[in-house]
Amino acid sequence: MKRLFLLSALPLFIFSSCKKEVTEQVNQAFSAVYDIAPGGWTTSNGGLSYSAELDIPELDNIIYQDGAVLVYLSFSGTSYYEALPQVFDGITYGAIHGNGYVSIDISALSGNPINPPAQTVSAKIILIDAARLALRRDVNLRDIQAVEKAFNIH
């Protein structure tokens, strides 16, 4: 029995000695949380929809063209964020973005007029920087060494 235990524990000791070391970390994703006050929502169509525009100067043309923007909302009194787009209780939540801004939009699924949120809404915005792969068509994306070399990844 003792011998069986030692033999079964041997792989644990062998594989636990392997470790991966990170020598350089490159930040390619950035996030910030913005609070939208109840008065921060505007409508241009008599209450059929509302939007709140967030000024985000870090959302530059490079991220706009080649990166990604993720938007999450959290309402007062909750301890979680919901990814957009989302439909909740008949209300649709979405986001659009451009250079320097993210606009969060809400409307009723039914098309009826709605009221804007009466409490503060937190918006978590995540910007992901990326390099355009189409510019590197000569790189074999199935060869990890070629990808690391082409994109200067260590």
Backbone as CSV, one residue per row, in Angstrom:
resi,resn,N_x,N_y,N_z,CA_x,CA_y,CA_z,C_x,C_y,C_z
1,MET,0.824,-1.182,0.000,0.000,0.000,0.000,0.877,1.257,0.000
2,LYS,1.909,1.234,0.814,2.825,2.360,0.892,3.519,2.569,-0.446
3,ARG,3.903,1.482,-1.098,4.578,1.555,-2.395,3.634,2.153,-3.446
4,LEU,2.341,1.761,-3.429,1.346,2.281,-4.366,1.164,3.789,-4.173
5,PHE,1.123,4.217,-2.938,1.003,5.648,-2.648,2.206,6.419,-3.188
6,LEU,3.398,5.905,-2.973,4.605,6.579,-3.440,4.649,6.644,-4.963
7,LEU,4.232,5.580,-5.635,4.223,5.585,-7.090,3.186,6.564,-7.642
8,SER,2.028,6.660,-6.994,1.006,7.588,-7.480,1.376,9.039,-7.164
9,ALA,2.170,9.283,-6.155,2.576,10.643,-5.803,3.763,11.123,-6.626
10,LEU,4.480,10.206,-7.263,5.660,10.554,-8.035,5.372,11.567,-9.151
11,PRO,4.314,11.382,-9.968,4.052,12.398,-11.003,3.778,13.786,-10.430
12,LEU,3.172,13.833,-9.260,2.907,15.117,-8.618,4.217,15.861,-8.351
13,PHE,5.208,15.177,-7.853,6.496,15.804,-7.568,7.244,16.175,-8.849
14,ILE,7.137,15.338,-9.863,7.841,15.608,-11.119,7.277,16.856,-11.785
15,PHE,5.933,16.927,-11.925,5.323,18.039,-12.643,5.226,19.314,-11.815
16,SER,5.281,19.207,-10.510,5.209,20.425,-9.703,6.507,21.211,-9.746
17,SER,7.585,20.585,-10.204,8.841,21.301,-10.291,8.924,22.157,-11.556
18,CYS,8.007,21.951,-12.517,7.985,22.757,-13.732,7.242,24.059,-13.455
19,LYS,7.816,25.158,-13.885,7.117,26.417,-13.730,7.460,27.330,-14.894
20,LYS,6.512,28.163,-15.238,6.694,29.106,-16.324,7.010,30.464,-15.722
21,GLU,8.039,31.088,-16.216,8.411,32.397,-15.719,8.072,33.456,-16.764
22,VAL,7.440,34.516,-16.320,7.129,35.639,-17.194,8.231,36.669,-17.003
23,THR,8.914,36.983,-18.090,10.024,37.921,-17.986,9.627,39.341,-18.368
24,GLU,8.547,39.461,-19.138,8.090,40.784,-19.552,6.578,40.752,-19.686
25,GLN,5.929,41.772,-19.169,4.476,41.871,-19.286,4.145,43.114,-20.085
26,VAL,3.341,42.946,-21.118,2.937,44.057,-21.957,1.454,44.303,-21.724
27,ASN,1.116,45.500,-21.246,-0.287,45.837,-21.035,-0.931,46.146,-22.373
28,GLN,-1.944,45.382,-22.724,-2.665,45.640,-23.953,-4.145,45.856,-23.688
29,ALA,-4.568,45.790,-22.446,-5.958,46.059,-22.090,-5.971,47.056,-20.936
30,PHE,-6.856,48.018,-21.026,-6.951,49.075,-20.025,-8.415,49.251,-19.665
31,SER,-8.691,49.559,-18.408,-10.093,49.722,-18.008,-10.253,50.913,-17.077
32,ALA,-11.472,51.430,-17.059,-11.840,52.518,-16.158,-13.335,52.414,-15.910
33,VAL,-13.760,52.892,-14.745,-15.176,52.894,-14.392,-15.654,54.341,-14.359
34,TYR,-16.759,54.590,-15.039,-17.367,55.910,-15.116,-18.743,55.835,-14.474
35,ASP,-19.098,56.830,-13.671,-20.434,56.895,-13.077,-21.305,57.822,-13.911
36,ILE,-22.493,57.323,-14.262,-23.460,58.125,-15.010,-24.569,58.499,-14.028
37,ALA,-24.647,59.773,-13.694,-25.670,60.267,-12.762,-27.038,60.229,-13.442
38,PRO,-28.115,60.227,-12.655,-29.456,60.207,-13.256,-29.678,61.332,-14.277
39,GLY,-29.071,62.475,-14.065,-29.217,63.589,-15.003,-28.301,63.514,-16.209
40,GLY,-27.495,62.470,-16.307,-26.537,62.341,-17.405,-27.106,61.711,-18.667
41,TRP,-28.389,61.371,-18.658,-29.033,60.736,-19.819,-29.773,61.797,-20.627
42,THR,-29.642,61.755,-21.951,-30.349,62.699,-22.817,-31.206,61.936,-23.827
43,THR,-32.248,62.607,-24.294,-33.119,62.022,-25.322,-33.301,63.036,-26.436
44,SER,-33.434,62.538,-27.637,-33.691,63.427,-28.775,-34.977,63.012,-29.497
45,ASN,-35.713,62.061,-28.884,-36.913,61.562,-29.552,-38.100,61.411,-28.590
46,GLY,-38.202,62.328,-27.651,-39.350,62.340,-26.753,-39.405,61.191,-25.768
47,GLY,-38.262,60.635,-25.417,-38.224,59.573,-24.415,-38.323,58.163,-24.971
48,LEU,-38.262,58.004,-26.295,-38.252,56.655,-26.865,-36.921,55.956,-26.585
49,SER,-35.875,56.739,-26.476,-34.561,56.201,-26.116,-33.769,57.293,-25.407
50,TYR,-32.779,56.860,-24.651,-31.880,57.777,-23.944,-30.450,57.333,-24.208
51,SER,-29.538,58.274,-24.123,-28.126,57.932,-24.262,-27.296,58.777,-23.305
52,ALA,-26.154,58.217,-22.956,-25.166,58.917,-22.132,-23.828,58.768,-22.838
53,GLU,-23.195,59.884,-23.146,-21.923,59.838,-23.847,-20.782,60.054,-22.863
54,LEU,-19.824,59.147,-22.913,-18.653,59.216,-22.036,-17.449,59.682,-22.845
55,ASP,-16.773,60.691,-22.342,-15.570,61.217,-22.976,-14.400,60.311,-22.589
56,ILE,-13.808,59.636,-23.573,-12.706,58.707,-23.311,-11.582,59.015,-24.297
57,PRO,-10.721,59.984,-23.959,-9.675,60.384,-24.901,-8.677,59.261,-25.215
58,GLU,-8.566,58.271,-24.335,-7.651,57.156,-24.583,-8.123,56.268,-25.732
59,LEU,-9.382,56.372,-26.093,-9.918,55.594,-27.206,-9.501,56.313,-28.488
60,ASP,-8.296,56.022,-28.928,-7.724,56.712,-30.080,-7.999,55.940,-31.371
61,ASN,-7.486,56.451,-32.466,-7.730,55.843,-33.768,-7.124,54.444,-33.873
62,ILE,-6.019,54.196,-33.181,-5.395,52.868,-33.223,-6.324,51.832,-32.604
63,ILE,-6.871,52.129,-31.426,-7.807,51.196,-30.791,-9.091,51.120,-31.605
64,TYR,-9.569,52.259,-32.107,-10.793,52.267,-32.901,-10.660,51.380,-34.142
65,GLN,-9.532,51.481,-34.838,-9.344,50.729,-36.082,-8.994,49.260,-35.862
66,ASP,-8.137,48.970,-34.886,-7.595,47.616,-34.768,-7.868,46.929,-33.436
67,GLY,-8.300,47.665,-32.431,-8.508,47.085,-31.107,-9.962,46.745,-30.858
68,ALA,-10.341,46.775,-29.596,-11.715,46.457,-29.212,-12.114,47.292,-28.007
69,VAL,-13.416,47.522,-27.890,-13.979,48.242,-26.755,-15.080,47.370,-26.170
70,LEU,-14.958,47.061,-24.890,-15.968,46.280,-24.181,-16.650,47.195,-23.175
71,VAL,-17.962,47.059,-23.032,-18.720,47.915,-22.125,-19.572,47.039,-21.215
72,TYR,-19.523,47.342,-19.918,-20.302,46.638,-18.902,-21.027,47.674,-18.057
73,LEU,-22.240,47.348,-17.600,-22.990,48.254,-16.735,-23.287,47.598,-15.402
74,SER,-23.319,48.440,-14.357,-23.714,48.010,-13.022,-24.618,49.097,-12.448
75,PHE,-25.757,48.686,-11.929,-26.696,49.636,-11.348,-26.496,49.718,-9.846
76,SER,-26.841,50.865,-9.250,-26.700,51.050,-7.807,-27.372,49.907,-7.061
77,GLY,-26.709,49.440,-6.037,-27.267,48.374,-5.217,-26.950,46.983,-5.714
78,THR,-26.285,46.853,-6.870,-25.900,45.526,-7.350,-24.397,45.355,-7.169
79,SER,-23.969,44.112,-7.156,-22.544,43.839,-6.969,-21.971,43.131,-8.193
80,TYR,-22.527,43.381,-9.370,-22.052,42.737,-10.587,-22.188,43.685,-11.776
81,TYR,-21.475,43.380,-12.840,-21.546,44.115,-14.093,-22.162,43.204,-15.152
82,GLU,-22.977,43.794,-16.021,-23.598,43.081,-17.146,-22.936,43.556,-18.434
83,ALA,-22.555,42.617,-19.298,-21.945,42.955,-20.581,-23.009,43.484,-21.548
84,LEU,-22.639,44.482,-22.334,-23.546,45.007,-23.360,-23.183,44.403,-24.708
85,PRO,-24.159,44.183,-25.587,-25.566,44.535,-25.475,-26.297,43.583,-24.533
86,GLN,-27.442,44.054,-24.041,-28.202,43.310,-23.035,-29.667,43.720,-23.115
87,VAL,-30.557,42.801,-22.833,-31.975,43.114,-22.677,-32.365,42.651,-21.283
88,PHE,-32.954,43.569,-20.503,-33.338,43.242,-19.133,-34.663,43.927,-18.825
89,ASP,-35.628,43.164,-18.390,-36.965,43.682,-18.080,-37.556,44.519,-19.211
90,GLY,-37.365,44.074,-20.445,-37.949,44.760,-21.595,-37.201,46.002,-22.048
91,ILE,-36.055,46.287,-21.440,-35.240,47.455,-21.807,-33.972,46.941,-22.498
92,THR,-33.642,47.528,-23.646,-32.422,47.155,-24.357,-31.312,48.138,-23.983
93,TYR,-30.138,47.612,-23.771,-28.954,48.403,-23.441,-27.902,48.095,-24.500
94,GLY,-27.325,49.118,-25.064,-26.299,48.929,-26.074,-25.248,50.016,-25.975
95,ALA,-24.205,49.877,-26.763,-23.136,50.876,-26.762,-22.551,50.988,-28.158
96,ILE,-22.204,52.202,-28.523,-21.445,52.451,-29.742,-20.243,53.291,-29.340
97,HIS,-19.211,53.250,-30.156,-18.018,54.037,-29.822,-17.383,54.592,-31.084
98,GLY,-16.590,55.606,-30.871,-15.802,56.235,-31.920,-14.553,56.813,-31.288
99,ASN,-13.794,57.547,-32.050,-12.575,58.145,-31.505,-12.920,59.073,-30.348
100,GLY,-12.480,58.715,-29.154,-12.620,59.585,-27.995,-13.907,59.460,-27.205
101,TYR,-14.801,58.569,-27.581,-16.054,58.481,-26.815,-16.677,57.088,-26.876
102,VAL,-17.526,56.819,-25.885,-18.420,55.665,-25.871,-19.797,56.208,-25.533
103,SER,-20.796,55.821,-26.301,-22.170,56.233,-26.055,-22.974,55.008,-25.646
104,ILE,-23.638,55.096,-24.494,-24.472,54.006,-23.991,-25.918,54.393,-24.247
105,ASP,-26.657,53.484,-24.873,-28.029,53.766,-25.283,-28.995,52.802,-24.616
106,ILE,-30.174,53.304,-24.258,-31.231,52.468,-23.695,-32.548,52.796,-24.398
107,SER,-33.376,51.765,-24.568,-34.705,51.954,-25.154,-35.568,50.763,-24.772
108,ALA,-36.877,50.928,-24.928,-37.805,49.844,-24.626,-37.866,48.897,-25.811
109,LEU,-37.878,47.619,-25.536,-38.003,46.614,-26.575,-39.321,46.789,-27.335
110,SER,-40.340,47.265,-26.642,-41.661,47.470,-27.236,-41.730,48.697,-28.127
111,GLY,-40.765,49.607,-28.002,-40.791,50.851,-28.751,-41.533,51.967,-28.044
112,ASN,-42.042,51.706,-26.862,-42.759,52.715,-26.079,-41.775,53.650,-25.388
113,PRO,-42.228,54.844,-25.015,-41.360,55.756,-24.252,-40.969,55.145,-22.902
114,ILE,-39.790,55.511,-22.442,-39.275,55.026,-21.158,-38.773,56.204,-20.346
115,ASN,-38.471,55.941,-19.090,-37.808,56.917,-18.235,-36.338,56.533,-18.137
116,PRO,-35.464,57.519,-18.033,-34.042,57.189,-17.857,-33.822,56.596,-16.468
117,PRO,-32.696,55.933,-16.253,-32.413,55.388,-14.927,-32.475,56.474,-13.854
118,ALA,-33.110,56.153,-12.740,-33.262,57.116,-11.643,-32.120,57.008,-10.638
119,GLN,-31.221,56.052,-10.827,-30.083,55.897,-9.930,-28.785,55.976,-10.741
120,THR,-27.688,56.133,-10.051,-26.395,56.176,-10.714,-26.092,54.816,-11.338
121,VAL,-25.584,54.857,-12.552,-25.194,53.653,-13.275,-23.684,53.713,-13.457
122,SER,-22.991,52.635,-13.122,-21.547,52.556,-13.336,-21.286,51.845,-14.652
123,ALA,-20.427,52.436,-15.467,-20.051,51.846,-16.749,-18.566,51.505,-16.699
124,LYS,-18.267,50.227,-16.851,-16.870,49.790,-16.927,-16.516,49.687,-18.404
125,ILE,-15.510,50.455,-18.813,-15.071,50.481,-20.205,-13.697,49.825,-20.266
126,ILE,-13.566,48.844,-21.133,-12.281,48.167,-21.306,-11.809,48.399,-22.732
127,LEU,-10.620,48.957,-22.865,-10.001,49.196,-24.163,-8.937,48.146,-24.389
128,ILE,-8.991,47.481,-25.521,-8.012,46.453,-25.846,-7.240,46.899,-27.080
129,ASP,-5.958,47.077,-26.903,-5.079,47.448,-28.004,-4.730,46.181,-28.772
130,ALA,-4.552,46.284,-30.058,-4.221,45.102,-30.857,-3.445,45.524,-32.088
131,ALA,-2.690,44.584,-32.611,-1.980,44.801,-33.869,-2.784,44.134,-34.977
132,ARG,-2.903,44.808,-36.075,-3.668,44.281,-37.207,-2.925,43.104,-37.829
133,LEU,-3.543,41.936,-37.804,-2.923,40.737,-38.361,-2.841,40.795,-39.879
134,ALA,-3.759,41.463,-40.514,-3.772,41.510,-41.971,-2.503,42.160,-42.525
135,LEU,-1.835,42.977,-41.731,-0.602,43.612,-42.183,0.559,42.627,-42.215
136,ARG,0.386,41.472,-41.613,1.463,40.490,-41.512,1.050,39.182,-42.177
137,ARG,0.593,39.256,-43.399,0.133,38.062,-44.103,1.248,37.053,-44.332
138,ASP,2.496,37.509,-44.251,3.628,36.609,-44.457,3.917,35.744,-43.236
139,VAL,3.229,35.979,-42.123,3.477,35.234,-40.887,2.589,33.993,-40.854
140,ASN,3.212,32.846,-40.593,2.464,31.601,-40.439,1.885,31.590,-39.026
141,LEU,0.572,31.843,-38.914,-0.066,31.932,-37.609,-0.152,30.590,-36.891
142,ARG,0.212,29.523,-37.545,0.235,28.193,-36.910,1.605,27.852,-36.338
143,ASP,2.563,28.749,-36.530,3.926,28.541,-36.028,4.184,29.572,-34.928
144,ILE,4.175,29.111,-33.675,4.292,30.020,-32.529,5.600,30.813,-32.559
145,GLN,6.698,30.188,-32.980,7.970,30.915,-33.035,7.913,32.036,-34.076
146,ALA,7.273,31.790,-35.215,7.152,32.816,-36.254,6.287,33.975,-35.767
147,VAL,5.220,33.671,-35.042,4.336,34.713,-34.507,5.081,35.544,-33.472
148,GLU,5.779,34.876,-32.547,6.537,35.593,-31.526,7.577,36.509,-32.141
149,LYS,8.261,36.016,-33.162,9.300,36.815,-33.814,8.685,37.996,-34.559
150,ALA,7.610,37.765,-35.311,6.996,38.808,-36.117,6.401,39.923,-35.267
151,PHE,5.832,39.561,-34.112,5.169,40.552,-33.272,5.999,40.937,-32.061
152,ASN,7.258,40.536,-32.053,8.199,40.894,-30.996,7.656,40.531,-29.616
153,ILE,7.174,39.307,-29.503,6.651,38.799,-28.232,7.727,37.946,-27.589
154,HIS,8.007,38.218,-26.339,9.058,37.476,-25.640,8.454,36.480,-24.687
